[in-house]
């Protein structure tokens, strides 16, 4: 299953990405234990304050729980939590 997160940020994409990359690196073992695989991150060319990330996950519950437990940390990155749209896609 693929989870996509689209959201707005309150800082520059470079600032947000540096925080995100460091956070993903620090949580590498946790993410692996949950079978979460970050796939990519990107900003909207026409609206640089809009970001999308894509993760592979075994199920939606893992992502929803991870997001709830890490909300304060995620917000520190510049991620505007209330702007988040989370979608799940099944692939073969």
N, CA, C and O atoms as a GROMACS GRO file, in nm:
protein
  368
    1UNK      N    1   0.085  -0.117   0.000
    1UNK     CA    2   0.000   0.000   0.000
    1UNK      C    3   0.090   0.124   0.000
    1UNK      O    4   0.196   0.125   0.063
    2UNK      N    5   0.047   0.225  -0.071
    2UNK     CA    6   0.119   0.352  -0.079
    2UNK      C    7   0.038   0.459  -0.006
    2UNK      O    8  -0.082   0.472  -0.028
    3UNK      N    9   0.106   0.534   0.080
    3UNK     CA   10   0.044   0.648   0.148
    3UNK      C   11   0.104   0.775   0.090
    3UNK      O   12   0.226   0.788   0.080
    4UNK      N   13   0.018   0.868   0.052
    4UNK     CA   14   0.066   1.000   0.008
    4UNK      C   15   0.016   1.103   0.108
    4UNK      O   16  -0.098   1.099   0.154
    5UNK      N   17   0.104   1.195   0.139
    5UNK     CA   18   0.073   1.305   0.229
    5UNK      C   19   0.095   1.433   0.149
    5UNK      O   20   0.205   1.455   0.099
    6UNK      N   21  -0.005   1.515   0.138
    6UNK     CA   22   0.014   1.647   0.078
    6UNK      C   23  -0.022   1.750   0.185
    6UNK      O   24  -0.118   1.732   0.260
    7UNK      N   25   0.058   1.856   0.191
    7UNK     CA   26   0.041   1.953   0.298
    7UNK      C   27   0.116   2.081   0.264
    7UNK      O   28   0.195   2.086   0.170
    8UNK      N   29   0.091   2.183   0.342
    8UNK     CA   30   0.161   2.310   0.328
    8UNK      C   31   0.268   2.319   0.436
    8UNK      O   32   0.259   2.257   0.541
    9UNK      N   33   0.371   2.400   0.406
    9UNK     CA   34   0.478   2.424   0.502
    9UNK      C   35   0.488   2.573   0.530
    9UNK      O   36   0.451   2.657   0.447
   10UNK      N   37   0.538   2.606   0.649
   10UNK     CA   38   0.549   2.745   0.690
   10UNK      C   39   0.689   2.802   0.670
   10UNK      O   40   0.714   2.918   0.701
   11UNK      N   41   0.780   2.721   0.619
   11UNK     CA   42   0.917   2.764   0.593
   11UNK      C   43   0.952   2.727   0.449
   11UNK      O   44   0.865   2.688   0.372
   12UNK      N   45   1.079   2.739   0.413
   12UNK     CA   46   1.118   2.703   0.276
   12UNK      C   47   1.123   2.551   0.262
   12UNK      O   48   1.136   2.479   0.361
   13UNK      N   49   1.113   2.504   0.138
   13UNK     CA   50   1.121   2.359   0.116
   13UNK      C   51   1.257   2.306   0.160
   13UNK      O   52   1.264   2.198   0.219
   14UNK      N   53   1.364   2.380   0.134
   14UNK     CA   54   1.497   2.334   0.175
   14UNK      C   55   1.507   2.318   0.327
   14UNK      O   56   1.565   2.222   0.376
   15UNK      N   57   1.450   2.413   0.401
   15UNK     CA   58   1.450   2.403   0.548
   15UNK      C   59   1.367   2.284   0.593
   15UNK      O   60   1.410   2.206   0.678
   16UNK      N   61   1.247   2.270   0.534
   16UNK     CA   62   1.162   2.157   0.571
   16UNK      C   63   1.231   2.025   0.537
   16UNK      O   64   1.231   1.933   0.619
   17UNK      N   65   1.288   2.016   0.418
   17UNK     CA   66   1.350   1.891   0.371
   17UNK      C   67   1.469   1.852   0.459
   17UNK      O   68   1.490   1.734   0.486
   18UNK      N   69   1.547   1.949   0.503
   18UNK     CA   70   1.661   1.919   0.591
   18UNK      C   71   1.612   1.857   0.722
   18UNK      O   72   1.669   1.759   0.770
   19UNK      N   73   1.506   1.914   0.779
   19UNK     CA   74   1.448   1.859   0.902
   19UNK      C   75   1.393   1.719   0.875
   19UNK      O   76   1.421   1.626   0.951
   20UNK      N   77   1.316   1.705   0.769
   20UNK     CA   78   1.255   1.576   0.734
   20UNK      C   79   1.362   1.468   0.713
   20UNK      O   80   1.352   1.359   0.768
   21UNK      N   81   1.463   1.499   0.633
   21UNK     CA   82   1.567   1.400   0.604
   21UNK      C   83   1.639   1.357   0.732
   21UNK      O   84   1.667   1.238   0.750
   22UNK      N   85   1.669   1.452   0.819
   22UNK     CA   86   1.734   1.420   0.946
   22UNK      C   87   1.643   1.334   1.033
   22UNK      O   88   1.688   1.237   1.094
   23UNK      N   89   1.516   1.370   1.039
   23UNK     CA   90   1.420   1.296   1.120
   23UNK      C   91   1.403   1.153   1.070
   23UNK      O   92   1.399   1.059   1.149
   24UNK      N   93   1.393   1.137   0.939
   24UNK     CA   94   1.381   1.003   0.880
   24UNK      C   95   1.505   0.920   0.912
   24UNK      O   96   1.495   0.802   0.944
   25UNK      N   97   1.622   0.983   0.905
   25UNK     CA   98   1.746   0.914   0.937
   25UNK      C   99   1.748   0.869   1.083
   25UNK      O  100   1.788   0.757   1.114
   26UNK      N  101   1.705   0.959   1.173
   26UNK     CA  102   1.702   0.925   1.316
   26UNK      C  103   1.600   0.816   1.347
   26UNK      O  104   1.620   0.738   1.441
   27UNK      N  105   1.493   0.808   1.270
   27UNK     CA  106   1.387   0.710   1.295
   27UNK      C  107   1.398   0.587   1.203
   27UNK      O  108   1.303   0.509   1.192
   28UNK      N  109   1.512   0.570   1.140
   28UNK     CA  110   1.530   0.462   1.043
   28UNK      C  111   1.493   0.325   1.101
   28UNK      O  112   1.418   0.250   1.039
   29UNK      N  113   1.544   0.294   1.219
   29UNK     CA  114   1.516   0.162   1.279
   29UNK      C  115   1.368   0.146   1.311
   29UNK      O  116   1.310   0.040   1.289
   30UNK      N  117   1.306   0.252   1.364
   30UNK     CA  118   1.163   0.247   1.395
   30UNK      C  119   1.082   0.226   1.268
   30UNK      O  120   0.993   0.140   1.264
   31UNK      N  121   1.111   0.303   1.164
   31UNK     CA  122   1.038   0.289   1.038
   31UNK      C  123   1.053   0.149   0.980
   31UNK      O  124   0.956   0.090   0.932
   32UNK      N  125   1.176   0.096   0.985
   32UNK     CA  126   1.198  -0.040   0.935
   32UNK      C  127   1.119  -0.142   1.016
   32UNK      O  128   1.064  -0.236   0.960
   33UNK      N  129   1.113  -0.124   1.148
   33UNK     CA  130   1.038  -0.219   1.232
   33UNK      C  131   0.889  -0.216   1.202
   33UNK      O  132   0.819  -0.315   1.223
   34UNK      N  133   0.839  -0.102   1.153
   34UNK     CA  134   0.698  -0.087   1.116
   34UNK      C  135   0.673  -0.120   0.969
   34UNK      O  136   0.559  -0.113   0.922
   35UNK      N  137   0.779  -0.155   0.897
   35UNK     CA  138   0.774  -0.182   0.752
   35UNK      C  139   0.728  -0.061   0.672
   35UNK      O  140   0.659  -0.074   0.571
   36UNK      N  141   0.766   0.059   0.720
   36UNK     CA  142   0.739   0.183   0.647
   36UNK      C  143   0.863   0.216   0.565
   36UNK      O  144   0.974   0.218   0.618
   37UNK      N  145   0.843   0.244   0.436
   37UNK     CA  146   0.954   0.278   0.347
   37UNK      C  147   0.928   0.414   0.283
   37UNK      O  148   0.848   0.425   0.190
   38UNK      N  149   0.995   0.520   0.333
   38UNK     CA  150   0.982   0.650   0.266
   38UNK      C  151   1.033   0.638   0.122
   38UNK      O  152   1.141   0.584   0.098
   39UNK      N  153   0.954   0.687   0.026
   39UNK     CA  154   0.987   0.671  -0.115
   39UNK      C  155   1.038   0.801  -0.178
   39UNK      O  156   1.142   0.801  -0.244
   40UNK      N  157   0.965   0.911  -0.158
   40UNK     CA  158   1.013   1.038  -0.212
   40UNK      C  159   0.943   1.154  -0.144
   40UNK      O  160   0.842   1.138  -0.075
   41UNK      N  161   0.999   1.272  -0.167
   41UNK     CA  162   0.942   1.398  -0.120
   41UNK      C  163   0.964   1.500  -0.230
   41UNK      O  164   1.064   1.495  -0.301
   42UNK      N  165   0.870   1.593  -0.244
   42UNK     CA  166   0.882   1.693  -0.350
   42UNK      C  167   0.796   1.814  -0.316
   42UNK      O  168   0.700   1.805  -0.240
   43UNK      N  169   0.836   1.928  -0.374
   43UNK     CA  170   0.754   2.049  -0.358
   43UNK      C  171   0.687   2.080  -0.491
   43UNK      O  172   0.737   2.044  -0.597
   44UNK      N  173   0.575   2.148  -0.482
   44UNK     CA  174   0.499   2.189  -0.600
   44UNK      C  175   0.576   2.300  -0.671
   44UNK      O  176   0.610   2.401  -0.609
   45UNK      N  177   0.604   2.284  -0.798
   45UNK     CA  178   0.679   2.382  -0.876
   45UNK      C  179   0.608   2.517  -0.877
   45UNK      O  180   0.673   2.622  -0.870
   46UNK      N  181   0.476   2.515  -0.885
   46UNK     CA  182   0.399   2.639  -0.894
   46UNK      C  183   0.361   2.697  -0.758
   46UNK      O  184   0.320   2.813  -0.750
   47UNK      N  185   0.375   2.620  -0.653
   47UNK     CA  186   0.342   2.666  -0.518
   47UNK      C  187   0.440   2.600  -0.421
   47UNK      O  188   0.408   2.496  -0.363
   48UNK      N  189   0.558   2.657  -0.403
   48UNK     CA  190   0.664   2.593  -0.326
   48UNK      C  191   0.631   2.563  -0.180
   48UNK      O  192   0.703   2.487  -0.114
   49UNK      N  193   0.522   2.621  -0.128
   49UNK     CA  194   0.483   2.590   0.009
   49UNK      C  195   0.395   2.465   0.017
   49UNK      O  196   0.348   2.429   0.125
   50UNK      N  197   0.371   2.399  -0.096
   50UNK     CA  198   0.296   2.274  -0.100
   50UNK      C  199   0.393   2.158  -0.123
   50UNK      O  200   0.475   2.160  -0.214
   51UNK      N  201   0.381   2.058  -0.036
   51UNK     CA  202   0.474   1.945  -0.036
   51UNK      C  203   0.394   1.816  -0.048
   51UNK      O  204   0.280   1.807  -0.002
   52UNK      N  205   0.457   1.716  -0.109
   52UNK     CA  206   0.400   1.582  -0.110
   52UNK      C  207   0.511   1.485  -0.070
   52UNK      O  208   0.626   1.499  -0.112
   53UNK      N  209   0.474   1.388   0.013
   53UNK     CA  210   0.565   1.278   0.042
   53UNK      C  211   0.490   1.148   0.015
   53UNK      O  212   0.367   1.143   0.020
   54UNK      N  213   0.564   1.044  -0.013
   54UNK     CA  214   0.507   0.915  -0.047
   54UNK      C  215   0.582   0.807   0.031
   54UNK      O  216   0.705   0.801   0.027
   55UNK      N  217   0.508   0.724   0.102
   55UNK     CA  218   0.566   0.614   0.179
   55UNK      C  219   0.496   0.484   0.140
   55UNK      O  220   0.377   0.483   0.109
   56UNK      N  221   0.572   0.377   0.142
   56UNK     CA  222   0.513   0.244   0.129
   56UNK      C  223   0.487   0.192   0.270
   56UNK      O  224   0.570   0.210   0.360
   57UNK      N  225   0.372   0.129   0.290
   57UNK     CA  226   0.331   0.082   0.423
   57UNK      C  227   0.249  -0.045   0.411
   57UNK      O  228   0.181  -0.065   0.310
   58UNK      N  229   0.253  -0.132   0.511
   58UNK     CA  230   0.170  -0.252   0.505
   58UNK      C  231   0.020  -0.222   0.518
   58UNK      O  232  -0.063  -0.294   0.464
   59UNK      N  233  -0.014  -0.114   0.593
   59UNK     CA  234  -0.155  -0.079   0.609
   59UNK      C  235  -0.171   0.064   0.659
   59UNK      O  236  -0.074   0.126   0.705
   60UNK      N  237  -0.290   0.116   0.650
   60UNK     CA  238  -0.316   0.256   0.686
   60UNK      C  239  -0.308   0.280   0.836
   60UNK      O  240  -0.270   0.389   0.878
   61UNK      N  241  -0.342   0.180   0.917
   61UNK     CA  242  -0.341   0.198   1.062
   61UNK      C  243  -0.202   0.233   1.114
   61UNK      O  244  -0.188   0.315   1.204
   62UNK      N  245  -0.100   0.170   1.057
   62UNK     CA  246   0.038   0.199   1.099
   62UNK      C  247   0.071   0.346   1.074
   62UNK      O  248   0.130   0.412   1.160
   63UNK      N  249   0.034   0.397   0.959
   63UNK     CA  250   0.062   0.537   0.925
   63UNK      C  251  -0.018   0.630   1.015
   63UNK      O  252   0.037   0.727   1.068
   64UNK      N  253  -0.145   0.602   1.034
   64UNK     CA  254  -0.228   0.689   1.117
   64UNK      C  255  -0.176   0.694   1.261
   64UNK      O  256  -0.175   0.801   1.322
   65UNK      N  257  -0.134   0.580   1.315
   65UNK     CA  258  -0.079   0.577   1.450
   65UNK      C  259   0.055   0.650   1.457
   65UNK      O  260   0.079   0.727   1.550
   66UNK      N  261   0.140   0.627   1.358
   66UNK     CA  262   0.270   0.695   1.354
   66UNK      C  263   0.251   0.846   1.351
   66UNK      O  264   0.318   0.919   1.424
   67UNK      N  265   0.161   0.893   1.266
   67UNK     CA  266   0.136   1.037   1.255
   67UNK      C  267   0.084   1.094   1.387
   67UNK      O  268   0.128   1.201   1.430
   68UNK      N  269  -0.008   1.025   1.452
   68UNK     CA  270  -0.064   1.073   1.578
   68UNK      C  271   0.043   1.081   1.686
   68UNK      O  272   0.047   1.177   1.763
   69UNK      N  273   0.129   0.981   1.693
   69UNK     CA  274   0.233   0.977   1.796
   69UNK      C  275   0.343   1.079   1.771
   69UNK      O  276   0.412   1.119   1.865
   70UNK      N  277   0.362   1.122   1.648
   70UNK     CA  278   0.472   1.212   1.612
   70UNK      C  279   0.426   1.351   1.570
   70UNK      O  280   0.504   1.426   1.511
   71UNK      N  281   0.301   1.386   1.597
   71UNK     CA  282   0.245   1.512   1.548
   71UNK      C  283   0.326   1.634   1.592
   71UNK      O  284   0.351   1.723   1.511
   72UNK      N  285   0.366   1.641   1.718
   72UNK     CA  286   0.441   1.758   1.767
   72UNK      C  287   0.574   1.771   1.695
   72UNK      O  288   0.614   1.881   1.656
   73UNK      N  289   0.643   1.660   1.677
   73UNK     CA  290   0.771   1.663   1.607
   73UNK      C  291   0.753   1.701   1.460
   73UNK      O  292   0.831   1.778   1.405
   74UNK      N  293   0.650   1.647   1.398
   74UNK     CA  294   0.621   1.679   1.257
   74UNK      C  295   0.595   1.828   1.242
   74UNK      O  296   0.642   1.890   1.146
   75UNK      N  297   0.521   1.886   1.334
   75UNK     CA  298   0.491   2.029   1.328
   75UNK      C  299   0.617   2.115   1.340
   75UNK      O  300   0.624   2.223   1.282
   76UNK      N  301   0.717   2.067   1.415
   76UNK     CA  302   0.842   2.142   1.430
   76UNK      C  303   0.916   2.159   1.298
   76UNK      O  304   0.996   2.251   1.283
   77UNK      N  305   0.889   2.072   1.202
   77UNK     CA  306   0.956   2.079   1.072
   77UNK      C  307   0.908   2.195   0.987
   77UNK      O  308   0.973   2.231   0.888
   78UNK      N  309   0.794   2.254   1.025
   78UNK     CA  310   0.730   2.356   0.941
   78UNK      C  311   0.607   2.302   0.872
   78UNK      O  312   0.537   2.376   0.803
   79UNK      N  313   0.580   2.173   0.888
   79UNK     CA  314   0.462   2.106   0.832
   79UNK      C  315   0.339   2.163   0.902
   79UNK      O  316   0.328   2.155   1.024
   80UNK      N  317   0.247   2.218   0.826
   80UNK     CA  318   0.123   2.272   0.883
   80UNK      C  319   0.024   2.156   0.891
   80UNK      O  320  -0.039   2.118   0.793
   81UNK      N  321   0.012   2.100   1.012
   81UNK     CA  322  -0.063   1.976   1.034
   81UNK      C  323  -0.205   1.982   0.979
   81UNK      O  324  -0.250   1.889   0.912
   82UNK      N  325  -0.276   2.092   1.006
   82UNK     CA  326  -0.417   2.100   0.966
   82UNK      C  327  -0.435   2.107   0.814
   82UNK      O  328  -0.548   2.093   0.766
   83UNK      N  329  -0.328   2.128   0.739
   83UNK     CA  330  -0.338   2.131   0.593
   83UNK      C  331  -0.319   1.994   0.530
   83UNK      O  332  -0.331   1.980   0.408
   84UNK      N  333  -0.290   1.893   0.610
   84UNK     CA  334  -0.253   1.761   0.558
   84UNK      C  335  -0.371   1.687   0.496
   84UNK      O  336  -0.479   1.677   0.555
   85UNK      N  337  -0.348   1.635   0.377
   85UNK     CA  338  -0.439   1.541   0.312
   85UNK      C  339  -0.364   1.410   0.299
   85UNK      O  340  -0.258   1.404   0.236
   86UNK      N  341  -0.419   1.305   0.358
   86UNK     CA  342  -0.357   1.174   0.356
   86UNK      C  343  -0.443   1.081   0.271
   86UNK      O  344  -0.563   1.068   0.295
   87UNK      N  345  -0.380   1.017   0.172
   87UNK     CA  346  -0.452   0.923   0.085
   87UNK      C  347  -0.374   0.792   0.078
   87UNK      O  348  -0.252   0.789   0.092
   88UNK      N  349  -0.448   0.684   0.057
   88UNK     CA  350  -0.388   0.551   0.048
   88UNK      C  351  -0.423   0.489  -0.087
   88UNK      O  352  -0.536   0.498  -0.134
   89UNK      N  353  -0.323   0.425  -0.147
   89UNK     CA  354  -0.340   0.362  -0.278
   89UNK      C  355  -0.289   0.219  -0.271
   89UNK      O  356  -0.185   0.191  -0.211
   90UNK      N  357  -0.363   0.129  -0.331
   90UNK     CA  358  -0.322  -0.011  -0.339
   90UNK      C  359  -0.247  -0.032  -0.470
   90UNK      O  360  -0.290   0.017  -0.575
   91UNK      N  361  -0.137  -0.103  -0.463
   91UNK     CA  362  -0.062  -0.133  -0.586
   91UNK      C  363  -0.036  -0.283  -0.593
   91UNK      O  364  -0.050  -0.354  -0.494
   92UNK      N  365   0.000  -0.328  -0.710
   92UNK     CA  366   0.027  -0.471  -0.725
   92UNK      C  367   0.170  -0.495  -0.761
   92UNK      O  368   0.212  -0.610  -0.778
   0.00000   0.00000   0.00000
